[in-house]
Amino acid sequence: VSVRYVVRAEQQASFLHEMQQLRLERTRDGATHWYLYRSAEAEDVFLEVFHLRNWQDHLRQHERTTRSAADVQQRIRALHAEDAPPEVRHWITPADESLF
């Protein structure tokens, strides 16, 4: 799963703090890996990437969101500078896993 955020420079310290809290929530909810990247071309663009074992684990993540996780996500959305919500993309391993 990837989530793209746009965060103004003056909000980035708060954003990074909240993302650390979100990392804890994601891993508690089943994420096996979690990463946060900042764009090399646009310093206000961040990309959160986290991995889950399978699609069912991701669906369960939605079902068992805690109040704590929802609060963190709401604070992060408030720091997102665009009118549209952060862009979420879902990625799956290709069917032909022999490529890897």
Summary of the structure (lengths in Angstrom):
residues: 100
radius of gyration: 14.3
end to end distance: 19.1
largest distance: 45.6
contacts: 232
relative contact order: 0.24
helix: 45%
strand: 21%
